[in-house]
Amino acid sequence: MKDYPTKITFGQMRETGATSIIVFCKDYRCSHNVTMDASRWPDEMRLSDLEPRFTCTVCGQRGSSIRSIDVPAKMGTGR
Ligand SMILES: [Zn+2]
């Protein structure tokens, strides 16, 4: 298990406005995924630090692939 490319930190992610992550099963044949509120993790933690910590609840595969959920650009200016 070595292929966890370095990813951005939660702090960097929050700077983009994203507040949630989606965690994918490491096994692409399973592709179970779950969205989670990112507020429980500290700013200095990297998404890639968290990936090995998840175990799939469906197939039992250890490890995961995590992406931030981008916030859609807000439409209009509100004025
Ligand atoms: Zn799985």
PDB file of the backbone (N, CA, C, O) and the ligand in Angstrom, with CONECT records:
HET     ZN  A 101       1
ATOM      1  N   MET A   1       0.852  -1.190   0.000  1.00  0.00           N
ATOM      2  CA  MET A   1       0.000   0.000   0.000  1.00  0.00           C
ATOM      3  C   MET A   1       0.888   1.240   0.000  1.00  0.00           C
ATOM      4  O   MET A   1       1.318   1.694   1.060  1.00  0.00           O
ATOM      5  N   LYS A   2       1.154   1.773  -1.141  1.00  0.00           N
ATOM      6  CA  LYS A   2       2.007   2.952  -1.171  1.00  0.00           C
ATOM      7  C   LYS A   2       1.410   4.066  -2.026  1.00  0.00           C
ATOM      8  O   LYS A   2       1.912   5.190  -2.030  1.00  0.00           O
ATOM      9  N   ASP A   3       0.351   3.754  -2.740  1.00  0.00           N
ATOM     10  CA  ASP A   3      -0.126   4.745  -3.693  1.00  0.00           C
ATOM     11  C   ASP A   3      -1.170   5.686  -3.101  1.00  0.00           C
ATOM     12  O   ASP A   3      -2.342   5.676  -3.478  1.00  0.00           O
ATOM     13  N   TYR A   4      -0.702   6.490  -2.169  1.00  0.00           N
ATOM     14  CA  TYR A   4      -1.531   7.574  -1.663  1.00  0.00           C
ATOM     15  C   TYR A   4      -0.830   8.876  -2.011  1.00  0.00           C
ATOM     16  O   TYR A   4      -0.060   9.397  -1.205  1.00  0.00           O
ATOM     17  N   PRO A   5      -1.085   9.408  -3.200  1.00  0.00           N
ATOM     18  CA  PRO A   5      -0.426  10.661  -3.589  1.00  0.00           C
ATOM     19  C   PRO A   5      -0.769  11.771  -2.606  1.00  0.00           C
ATOM     20  O   PRO A   5      -1.878  11.837  -2.075  1.00  0.00           O
ATOM     21  N   THR A   6       0.194  12.627  -2.382  1.00  0.00           N
ATOM     22  CA  THR A   6      -0.034  13.733  -1.458  1.00  0.00           C
ATOM     23  C   THR A   6      -1.146  14.632  -1.973  1.00  0.00           C
ATOM     24  O   THR A   6      -1.151  15.055  -3.129  1.00  0.00           O
ATOM     25  N   LYS A   7      -2.072  14.906  -1.095  1.00  0.00           N
ATOM     26  CA  LYS A   7      -3.193  15.766  -1.479  1.00  0.00           C
ATOM     27  C   LYS A   7      -3.209  17.015  -0.607  1.00  0.00           C
ATOM     28  O   LYS A   7      -2.399  17.167   0.306  1.00  0.00           O
ATOM     29  N   ILE A   8      -4.132  17.885  -0.904  1.00  0.00           N
ATOM     30  CA  ILE A   8      -4.231  19.139  -0.162  1.00  0.00           C
ATOM     31  C   ILE A   8      -4.663  18.886   1.275  1.00  0.00           C
ATOM     32  O   ILE A   8      -5.178  17.816   1.598  1.00  0.00           O
ATOM     33  N   THR A   9      -4.454  19.867   2.123  1.00  0.00           N
ATOM     34  CA  THR A   9      -4.903  19.773   3.510  1.00  0.00           C
ATOM     35  C   THR A   9      -6.367  20.192   3.590  1.00  0.00           C
ATOM     36  O   THR A   9      -6.925  20.785   2.667  1.00  0.00           O
ATOM     37  N   PHE A  10      -6.965  19.857   4.736  1.00  0.00           N
ATOM     38  CA  PHE A  10      -8.351  20.282   4.945  1.00  0.00           C
ATOM     39  C   PHE A  10      -8.449  21.810   4.981  1.00  0.00           C
ATOM     40  O   PHE A  10      -9.438  22.390   4.534  1.00  0.00           O
ATOM     41  N   GLY A  11      -7.413  22.445   5.517  1.00  0.00           N
ATOM     42  CA  GLY A  11      -7.411  23.905   5.538  1.00  0.00           C
ATOM     43  C   GLY A  11      -7.454  24.485   4.132  1.00  0.00           C
ATOM     44  O   GLY A  11      -8.220  25.406   3.852  1.00  0.00           O
ATOM     45  N   GLN A  12      -6.614  23.930   3.243  1.00  0.00           N
ATOM     46  CA  GLN A  12      -6.612  24.393   1.850  1.00  0.00           C
ATOM     47  C   GLN A  12      -7.949  24.111   1.181  1.00  0.00           C
ATOM     48  O   GLN A  12      -8.454  24.907   0.388  1.00  0.00           O
ATOM     49  N   MET A  13      -8.502  22.962   1.522  1.00  0.00           N
ATOM     50  CA  MET A  13      -9.789  22.601   0.944  1.00  0.00           C
ATOM     51  C   MET A  13     -10.867  23.592   1.376  1.00  0.00           C
ATOM     52  O   MET A  13     -11.682  24.033   0.565  1.00  0.00           O
ATOM     53  N   ARG A  14     -10.859  23.936   2.666  1.00  0.00           N
ATOM     54  CA  ARG A  14     -11.881  24.865   3.172  1.00  0.00           C
ATOM     55  C   ARG A  14     -11.734  26.255   2.563  1.00  0.00           C
ATOM     56  O   ARG A  14     -12.710  26.991   2.415  1.00  0.00           O
ATOM     57  N   GLU A  15     -10.478  26.602   2.208  1.00  0.00           N
ATOM     58  CA  GLU A  15     -10.276  27.901   1.545  1.00  0.00           C
ATOM     59  C   GLU A  15     -11.007  27.976   0.223  1.00  0.00           C
ATOM     60  O   GLU A  15     -11.380  29.061  -0.222  1.00  0.00           O
ATOM     61  N   THR A  16     -11.215  26.838  -0.408  1.00  0.00           N
ATOM     62  CA  THR A  16     -11.944  26.822  -1.674  1.00  0.00           C
ATOM     63  C   THR A  16     -13.450  26.878  -1.452  1.00  0.00           C
ATOM     64  O   THR A  16     -14.221  27.007  -2.403  1.00  0.00           O
ATOM     65  N   GLY A  17     -13.867  26.780  -0.188  1.00  0.00           N
ATOM     66  CA  GLY A  17     -15.293  26.830   0.115  1.00  0.00           C
ATOM     67  C   GLY A  17     -15.914  25.460   0.308  1.00  0.00           C
ATOM     68  O   GLY A  17     -17.087  25.356   0.667  1.00  0.00           O
ATOM     69  N   ALA A  18     -15.148  24.417   0.076  1.00  0.00           N
ATOM     70  CA  ALA A  18     -15.676  23.062   0.220  1.00  0.00           C
ATOM     71  C   ALA A  18     -15.773  22.697   1.702  1.00  0.00           C
ATOM     72  O   ALA A  18     -14.868  22.997   2.480  1.00  0.00           O
ATOM     73  N   THR A  19     -16.862  22.057   2.081  1.00  0.00           N
ATOM     74  CA  THR A  19     -17.042  21.686   3.483  1.00  0.00           C
ATOM     75  C   THR A  19     -17.242  20.187   3.657  1.00  0.00           C
ATOM     76  O   THR A  19     -17.333  19.699   4.783  1.00  0.00           O
ATOM     77  N   SER A  20     -17.311  19.458   2.555  1.00  0.00           N
ATOM     78  CA  SER A  20     -17.563  18.024   2.637  1.00  0.00           C
ATOM     79  C   SER A  20     -16.566  17.264   1.782  1.00  0.00           C
ATOM     80  O   SER A  20     -15.994  17.805   0.835  1.00  0.00           O
ATOM     81  N   ILE A  21     -16.368  16.002   2.132  1.00  0.00           N
ATOM     82  CA  ILE A  21     -15.533  15.119   1.322  1.00  0.00           C
ATOM     83  C   ILE A  21     -16.358  13.919   0.889  1.00  0.00           C
ATOM     84  O   ILE A  21     -17.381  13.596   1.493  1.00  0.00           O
ATOM     85  N   ILE A  22     -15.901  13.276  -0.153  1.00  0.00           N
ATOM     86  CA  ILE A  22     -16.502  12.007  -0.551  1.00  0.00           C
ATOM     87  C   ILE A  22     -15.405  10.950  -0.499  1.00  0.00           C
ATOM     88  O   ILE A  22     -14.333  11.116  -1.080  1.00  0.00           O
ATOM     89  N   VAL A  23     -15.692   9.870   0.203  1.00  0.00           N
ATOM     90  CA  VAL A  23     -14.722   8.804   0.423  1.00  0.00           C
ATOM     91  C   VAL A  23     -15.120   7.608  -0.443  1.00  0.00           C
ATOM     92  O   VAL A  23     -16.205   7.048  -0.293  1.00  0.00           O
ATOM     93  N   PHE A  24     -14.226   7.234  -1.344  1.00  0.00           N
ATOM     94  CA  PHE A  24     -14.485   6.090  -2.220  1.00  0.00           C
ATOM     95  C   PHE A  24     -13.736   4.873  -1.723  1.00  0.00           C
ATOM     96  O   PHE A  24     -12.619   4.984  -1.218  1.00  0.00           O
ATOM     97  N   CYS A  25     -14.353   3.709  -1.865  1.00  0.00           N
ATOM     98  CA  CYS A  25     -13.666   2.457  -1.616  1.00  0.00           C
ATOM     99  C   CYS A  25     -12.450   2.355  -2.527  1.00  0.00           C
ATOM    100  O   CYS A  25     -12.495   2.728  -3.700  1.00  0.00           O
ATOM    101  N   LYS A  26     -11.347   1.834  -1.953  1.00  0.00           N
ATOM    102  CA  LYS A  26     -10.111   1.698  -2.735  1.00  0.00           C
ATOM    103  C   LYS A  26     -10.279   0.682  -3.868  1.00  0.00           C
ATOM    104  O   LYS A  26      -9.574   0.735  -4.876  1.00  0.00           O
ATOM    105  N   ASP A  27     -11.203  -0.220  -3.689  1.00  0.00           N
ATOM    106  CA  ASP A  27     -11.450  -1.242  -4.703  1.00  0.00           C
ATOM    107  C   ASP A  27     -12.458  -0.698  -5.723  1.00  0.00           C
ATOM    108  O   ASP A  27     -13.640  -0.548  -5.416  1.00  0.00           O
ATOM    109  N   TYR A  28     -11.988  -0.411  -6.917  1.00  0.00           N
ATOM    110  CA  TYR A  28     -12.873   0.215  -7.906  1.00  0.00           C
ATOM    111  C   TYR A  28     -14.031  -0.694  -8.310  1.00  0.00           C
ATOM    112  O   TYR A  28     -15.055  -0.211  -8.794  1.00  0.00           O
ATOM    113  N   ARG A  29     -13.878  -2.020  -8.116  1.00  0.00           N
ATOM    114  CA  ARG A  29     -14.970  -2.935  -8.469  1.00  0.00           C
ATOM    115  C   ARG A  29     -16.122  -2.805  -7.484  1.00  0.00           C
ATOM    116  O   ARG A  29     -17.270  -3.108  -7.810  1.00  0.00           O
ATOM    117  N   CYS A  30     -15.805  -2.351  -6.279  1.00  0.00           N
ATOM    118  CA  CYS A  30     -16.823  -2.143  -5.244  1.00  0.00           C
ATOM    119  C   CYS A  30     -17.423  -0.752  -5.408  1.00  0.00           C
ATOM    120  O   CYS A  30     -18.639  -0.587  -5.505  1.00  0.00           O
ATOM    121  N   SER A  31     -16.545   0.237  -5.437  1.00  0.00           N
ATOM    122  CA  SER A  31     -16.888   1.642  -5.645  1.00  0.00           C
ATOM    123  C   SER A  31     -17.927   2.187  -4.670  1.00  0.00           C
ATOM    124  O   SER A  31     -18.624   3.158  -4.966  1.00  0.00           O
ATOM    125  N   HIS A  32     -18.020   1.549  -3.503  1.00  0.00           N
ATOM    126  CA  HIS A  32     -18.840   2.118  -2.435  1.00  0.00           C
ATOM    127  C   HIS A  32     -18.286   3.492  -2.078  1.00  0.00           C
ATOM    128  O   HIS A  32     -17.071   3.690  -2.039  1.00  0.00           O
ATOM    129  N   ASN A  33     -19.176   4.431  -1.821  1.00  0.00           N
ATOM    130  CA  ASN A  33     -18.680   5.750  -1.428  1.00  0.00           C
ATOM    131  C   ASN A  33     -19.644   6.400  -0.458  1.00  0.00           C
ATOM    132  O   ASN A  33     -20.833   6.084  -0.412  1.00  0.00           O
ATOM    133  N   VAL A  34     -19.095   7.310   0.305  1.00  0.00           N
ATOM    134  CA  VAL A  34     -19.891   7.986   1.313  1.00  0.00           C
ATOM    135  C   VAL A  34     -19.415   9.433   1.418  1.00  0.00           C
ATOM    136  O   VAL A  34     -18.218   9.710   1.344  1.00  0.00           O
ATOM    137  N   THR A  35     -20.347  10.335   1.588  1.00  0.00           N
ATOM    138  CA  THR A  35     -19.969  11.729   1.781  1.00  0.00           C
ATOM    139  C   THR A  35     -19.949  12.032   3.275  1.00  0.00           C
ATOM    140  O   THR A  35     -20.767  11.521   4.040  1.00  0.00           O
ATOM    141  N   MET A  36     -19.000  12.871   3.673  1.00  0.00           N
ATOM    142  CA  MET A  36     -18.853  13.205   5.089  1.00  0.00           C
ATOM    143  C   MET A  36     -18.585  14.691   5.245  1.00  0.00           C
ATOM    144  O   MET A  36     -17.995  15.337   4.379  1.00  0.00           O
ATOM    145  N   ASP A  37     -19.033  15.209   6.369  1.00  0.00           N
ATOM    146  CA  ASP A  37     -18.754  16.588   6.734  1.00  0.00           C
ATOM    147  C   ASP A  37     -17.280  16.683   7.143  1.00  0.00           C
ATOM    148  O   ASP A  37     -16.827  15.930   8.005  1.00  0.00           O
ATOM    149  N   ALA A  38     -16.549  17.584   6.544  1.00  0.00           N
ATOM    150  CA  ALA A  38     -15.109  17.670   6.773  1.00  0.00           C
ATOM    151  C   ALA A  38     -14.737  18.447   8.029  1.00  0.00           C
ATOM    152  O   ALA A  38     -13.556  18.551   8.359  1.00  0.00           O
ATOM    153  N   SER A  39     -15.720  18.994   8.734  1.00  0.00           N
ATOM    154  CA  SER A  39     -15.405  19.899   9.846  1.00  0.00           C
ATOM    155  C   SER A  39     -14.748  19.188  11.029  1.00  0.00           C
ATOM    156  O   SER A  39     -14.190  19.844  11.907  1.00  0.00           O
ATOM    157  N   ARG A  40     -14.808  17.865  11.063  1.00  0.00           N
ATOM    158  CA  ARG A  40     -14.226  17.137  12.199  1.00  0.00           C
ATOM    159  C   ARG A  40     -12.720  16.992  12.098  1.00  0.00           C
ATOM    160  O   ARG A  40     -12.082  16.601  13.075  1.00  0.00           O
ATOM    161  N   TRP A  41     -12.131  17.293  10.950  1.00  0.00           N
ATOM    162  CA  TRP A  41     -10.691  17.125  10.791  1.00  0.00           C
ATOM    163  C   TRP A  41      -9.961  18.459  10.804  1.00  0.00           C
ATOM    164  O   TRP A  41     -10.481  19.460  10.311  1.00  0.00           O
ATOM    165  N   PRO A  42      -8.764  18.477  11.362  1.00  0.00           N
ATOM    166  CA  PRO A  42      -8.027  19.746  11.526  1.00  0.00           C
ATOM    167  C   PRO A  42      -7.463  20.260  10.215  1.00  0.00           C
ATOM    168  O   PRO A  42      -7.233  19.501   9.273  1.00  0.00           O
ATOM    169  N   ASP A  43      -7.242  21.582  10.175  1.00  0.00           N
ATOM    170  CA  ASP A  43      -6.759  22.251   8.968  1.00  0.00           C
ATOM    171  C   ASP A  43      -5.458  21.661   8.434  1.00  0.00           C
ATOM    172  O   ASP A  43      -5.259  21.593   7.222  1.00  0.00           O
ATOM    173  N   GLU A  44      -4.568  21.231   9.338  1.00  0.00           N
ATOM    174  CA  GLU A  44      -3.236  20.809   8.895  1.00  0.00           C
ATOM    175  C   GLU A  44      -3.206  19.375   8.390  1.00  0.00           C
ATOM    176  O   GLU A  44      -2.180  18.914   7.890  1.00  0.00           O
ATOM    177  N   MET A  45      -4.322  18.667   8.516  1.00  0.00           N
ATOM    178  CA  MET A  45      -4.365  17.284   8.059  1.00  0.00           C
ATOM    179  C   MET A  45      -4.586  17.226   6.545  1.00  0.00           C
ATOM    180  O   MET A  45      -5.390  17.975   5.989  1.00  0.00           O
ATOM    181  N   ARG A  46      -3.861  16.328   5.901  1.00  0.00           N
ATOM    182  CA  ARG A  46      -4.035  16.154   4.458  1.00  0.00           C
ATOM    183  C   ARG A  46      -5.080  15.083   4.177  1.00  0.00           C
ATOM    184  O   ARG A  46      -5.226  14.117   4.926  1.00  0.00           O
ATOM    185  N   LEU A  47      -5.804  15.279   3.076  1.00  0.00           N
ATOM    186  CA  LEU A  47      -6.767  14.257   2.659  1.00  0.00           C
ATOM    187  C   LEU A  47      -6.068  12.912   2.493  1.00  0.00           C
ATOM    188  O   LEU A  47      -6.634  11.862   2.797  1.00  0.00           O
ATOM    189  N   SER A  48      -4.829  12.958   2.005  1.00  0.00           N
ATOM    190  CA  SER A  48      -4.089  11.714   1.776  1.00  0.00           C
ATOM    191  C   SER A  48      -3.655  11.059   3.085  1.00  0.00           C
ATOM    192  O   SER A  48      -3.384   9.859   3.113  1.00  0.00           O
ATOM    193  N   ASP A  49      -3.584  11.852   4.194  1.00  0.00           N
ATOM    194  CA  ASP A  49      -3.280  11.260   5.502  1.00  0.00           C
ATOM    195  C   ASP A  49      -4.443  10.418   5.994  1.00  0.00           C
ATOM    196  O   ASP A  49      -4.265   9.450   6.733  1.00  0.00           O
ATOM    197  N   LEU A  50      -5.618  10.800   5.575  1.00  0.00           N
ATOM    198  CA  LEU A  50      -6.842  10.168   6.054  1.00  0.00           C
ATOM    199  C   LEU A  50      -7.189   8.914   5.243  1.00  0.00           C
ATOM    200  O   LEU A  50      -7.832   7.998   5.754  1.00  0.00           O
ATOM    201  N   GLU A  51      -6.768   8.880   4.006  1.00  0.00           N
ATOM    202  CA  GLU A  51      -7.182   7.802   3.100  1.00  0.00           C
ATOM    203  C   GLU A  51      -6.903   6.393   3.626  1.00  0.00           C
ATOM    204  O   GLU A  51      -7.774   5.529   3.524  1.00  0.00           O
ATOM    205  N   PRO A  52      -5.706   6.130   4.191  1.00  0.00           N
ATOM    206  CA  PRO A  52      -5.443   4.752   4.641  1.00  0.00           C
ATOM    207  C   PRO A  52      -6.262   4.354   5.858  1.00  0.00           C
ATOM    208  O   PRO A  52      -6.308   3.174   6.205  1.00  0.00           O
ATOM    209  N   ARG A  53      -6.908   5.309   6.513  1.00  0.00           N
ATOM    210  CA  ARG A  53      -7.596   5.041   7.777  1.00  0.00           C
ATOM    211  C   ARG A  53      -8.994   4.475   7.597  1.00  0.00           C
ATOM    212  O   ARG A  53      -9.567   3.924   8.537  1.00  0.00           O
ATOM    213  N   PHE A  54      -9.539   4.603   6.417  1.00  0.00           N
ATOM    214  CA  PHE A  54     -10.893   4.103   6.200  1.00  0.00           C
ATOM    215  C   PHE A  54     -10.881   2.641   5.785  1.00  0.00           C
ATOM    216  O   PHE A  54     -10.002   2.193   5.048  1.00  0.00           O
ATOM    217  N   THR A  55     -11.862   1.915   6.267  1.00  0.00           N
ATOM    218  CA  THR A  55     -12.090   0.549   5.809  1.00  0.00           C
ATOM    219  C   THR A  55     -13.503   0.503   5.249  1.00  0.00           C
ATOM    220  O   THR A  55     -14.442   0.971   5.892  1.00  0.00           O
ATOM    221  N   CYS A  56     -13.656  -0.054   4.066  1.00  0.00           N
ATOM    222  CA  CYS A  56     -14.950  -0.110   3.418  1.00  0.00           C
ATOM    223  C   CYS A  56     -15.914  -0.952   4.251  1.00  0.00           C
ATOM    224  O   CYS A  56     -15.586  -2.061   4.673  1.00  0.00           O
ATOM    225  N   THR A  57     -17.091  -0.413   4.477  1.00  0.00           N
ATOM    226  CA  THR A  57     -18.085  -1.145   5.262  1.00  0.00           C
ATOM    227  C   THR A  57     -18.814  -2.184   4.415  1.00  0.00           C
ATOM    228  O   THR A  57     -19.535  -3.024   4.954  1.00  0.00           O
ATOM    229  N   VAL A  58     -18.636  -2.138   3.102  1.00  0.00           N
ATOM    230  CA  VAL A  58     -19.317  -3.088   2.216  1.00  0.00           C
ATOM    231  C   VAL A  58     -18.435  -4.302   1.942  1.00  0.00           C
ATOM    232  O   VAL A  58     -18.871  -5.438   2.132  1.00  0.00           O
ATOM    233  N   CYS A  59     -17.190  -4.072   1.495  1.00  0.00           N
ATOM    234  CA  CYS A  59     -16.345  -5.191   1.075  1.00  0.00           C
ATOM    235  C   CYS A  59     -15.176  -5.440   2.027  1.00  0.00           C
ATOM    236  O   CYS A  59     -14.489  -6.453   1.899  1.00  0.00           O
ATOM    237  N   GLY A  60     -14.936  -4.535   2.983  1.00  0.00           N
ATOM    238  CA  GLY A  60     -13.871  -4.758   3.956  1.00  0.00           C
ATOM    239  C   GLY A  60     -12.492  -4.346   3.486  1.00  0.00           C
ATOM    240  O   GLY A  60     -11.512  -4.538   4.205  1.00  0.00           O
ATOM    241  N   GLN A  61     -12.397  -3.783   2.292  1.00  0.00           N
ATOM    242  CA  GLN A  61     -11.115  -3.313   1.765  1.00  0.00           C
ATOM    243  C   GLN A  61     -10.592  -2.162   2.618  1.00  0.00           C
ATOM    244  O   GLN A  61     -11.321  -1.217   2.919  1.00  0.00           O
ATOM    245  N   ARG A  62      -9.323  -2.253   3.003  1.00  0.00           N
ATOM    246  CA  ARG A  62      -8.725  -1.133   3.743  1.00  0.00           C
ATOM    247  C   ARG A  62      -8.225  -0.088   2.771  1.00  0.00           C
ATOM    248  O   ARG A  62      -7.746  -0.406   1.683  1.00  0.00           O
ATOM    249  N   GLY A  63      -8.343   1.169   3.181  1.00  0.00           N
ATOM    250  CA  GLY A  63      -7.862   2.252   2.342  1.00  0.00           C
ATOM    251  C   GLY A  63      -9.008   2.839   1.542  1.00  0.00           C
ATOM    252  O   GLY A  63     -10.042   2.204   1.336  1.00  0.00           O
ATOM    253  N   SER A  64      -8.798   4.062   1.101  1.00  0.00           N
ATOM    254  CA  SER A  64      -9.864   4.759   0.404  1.00  0.00           C
ATOM    255  C   SER A  64      -9.262   5.811  -0.506  1.00  0.00           C
ATOM    256  O   SER A  64      -8.058   6.069  -0.485  1.00  0.00           O
ATOM    257  N   SER A  65     -10.102   6.393  -1.281  1.00  0.00           N
ATOM    258  CA  SER A  65      -9.702   7.506  -2.125  1.00  0.00           C
ATOM    259  C   SER A  65     -10.634   8.666  -1.795  1.00  0.00           C
ATOM    260  O   SER A  65     -11.854   8.531  -1.885  1.00  0.00           O
ATOM    261  N   ILE A  66     -10.070   9.785  -1.422  1.00  0.00           N
ATOM    262  CA  ILE A  66     -10.883  10.894  -0.923  1.00  0.00           C
ATOM    263  C   ILE A  66     -10.793  12.089  -1.856  1.00  0.00           C
ATOM    264  O   ILE A  66      -9.715  12.462  -2.319  1.00  0.00           O
ATOM    265  N   ARG A  67     -11.934  12.670  -2.117  1.00  0.00           N
ATOM    266  CA  ARG A  67     -11.992  13.909  -2.889  1.00  0.00           C
ATOM    267  C   ARG A  67     -12.819  14.921  -2.129  1.00  0.00           C
ATOM    268  O   ARG A  67     -13.741  14.563  -1.396  1.00  0.00           O
ATOM    269  N   SER A  68     -12.488  16.174  -2.307  1.00  0.00           N
ATOM    270  CA  SER A  68     -13.347  17.209  -1.751  1.00  0.00           C
ATOM    271  C   SER A  68     -14.544  17.381  -2.673  1.00  0.00           C
ATOM    272  O   SER A  68     -14.456  17.140  -3.878  1.00  0.00           O
ATOM    273  N   ILE A  69     -15.641  17.792  -2.105  1.00  0.00           N
ATOM    274  CA  ILE A  69     -16.820  18.073  -2.907  1.00  0.00           C
ATOM    275  C   ILE A  69     -16.836  19.560  -3.189  1.00  0.00           C
ATOM    276  O   ILE A  69     -17.019  20.381  -2.289  1.00  0.00           O
ATOM    277  N   ASP A  70     -16.646  19.884  -4.427  1.00  0.00           N
ATOM    278  CA  ASP A  70     -16.564  21.285  -4.798  1.00  0.00           C
ATOM    279  C   ASP A  70     -17.901  21.967  -4.635  1.00  0.00           C
ATOM    280  O   ASP A  70     -18.956  21.400  -4.921  1.00  0.00           O
ATOM    281  N   VAL A  71     -17.833  23.169  -4.181  1.00  0.00           N
ATOM    282  CA  VAL A  71     -19.039  23.963  -4.047  1.00  0.00           C
ATOM    283  C   VAL A  71     -19.313  24.632  -5.377  1.00  0.00           C
ATOM    284  O   VAL A  71     -18.427  25.282  -5.932  1.00  0.00           O
ATOM    285  N   PRO A  72     -20.510  24.489  -5.895  1.00  0.00           N
ATOM    286  CA  PRO A  72     -20.810  25.145  -7.172  1.00  0.00           C
ATOM    287  C   PRO A  72     -20.691  26.652  -7.037  1.00  0.00           C
ATOM    288  O   PRO A  72     -21.034  27.222  -6.001  1.00  0.00           O
ATOM    289  N   ALA A  73     -20.211  27.281  -8.072  1.00  0.00           N
ATOM    290  CA  ALA A  73     -20.094  28.732  -8.050  1.00  0.00           C
ATOM    291  C   ALA A  73     -21.476  29.344  -7.826  1.00  0.00           C
ATOM    292  O   ALA A  73     -22.468  28.929  -8.426  1.00  0.00           O
ATOM    293  N   LYS A  74     -21.507  30.320  -6.963  1.00  0.00           N
ATOM    294  CA  LYS A  74     -22.785  30.958  -6.679  1.00  0.00           C
ATOM    295  C   LYS A  74     -23.244  31.791  -7.883  1.00  0.00           C
ATOM    296  O   LYS A  74     -22.458  32.470  -8.544  1.00  0.00           O
ATOM    297  N   MET A  75     -24.516  31.707  -8.124  1.00  0.00           N
ATOM    298  CA  MET A  75     -25.049  32.418  -9.271  1.00  0.00           C
ATOM    299  C   MET A  75     -25.459  33.826  -8.855  1.00  0.00           C
ATOM    300  O   MET A  75     -26.133  34.014  -7.842  1.00  0.00           O
ATOM    301  N   GLY A  76     -25.057  34.783  -9.625  1.00  0.00           N
ATOM    302  CA  GLY A  76     -25.459  36.154  -9.353  1.00  0.00           C
ATOM    303  C   GLY A  76     -24.690  36.746  -8.193  1.00  0.00           C
ATOM    304  O   GLY A  76     -23.838  36.086  -7.598  1.00  0.00           O
ATOM    305  N   THR A  77     -24.989  37.977  -7.879  1.00  0.00           N
ATOM    306  CA  THR A  77     -24.272  38.681  -6.843  1.00  0.00           C
ATOM    307  C   THR A  77     -25.140  38.913  -5.613  1.00  0.00           C
ATOM    308  O   THR A  77     -24.658  39.403  -4.591  1.00  0.00           O
ATOM    309  N   GLY A  78     -26.401  38.565  -5.709  1.00  0.00           N
ATOM    310  CA  GLY A  78     -27.312  38.797  -4.600  1.00  0.00           C
ATOM    311  C   GLY A  78     -27.795  40.223  -4.505  1.00  0.00           C
ATOM    312  O   GLY A  78     -28.388  40.627  -3.505  1.00  0.00           O
ATOM    313  N   ARG A  79     -27.542  40.971  -5.536  1.00  0.00           N
ATOM    314  CA  ARG A  79     -28.003  42.361  -5.498  1.00  0.00           C
ATOM    315  C   ARG A  79     -28.937  42.660  -6.642  1.00  0.00           C
ATOM    316  O   ARG A  79     -29.421  43.785  -6.765  1.00  0.00           O
TER     317      ARG A  79
HETATM  318 ZN    ZN A 101     -15.666  -1.634  -0.885  1.00  0.00          ZN2+
END
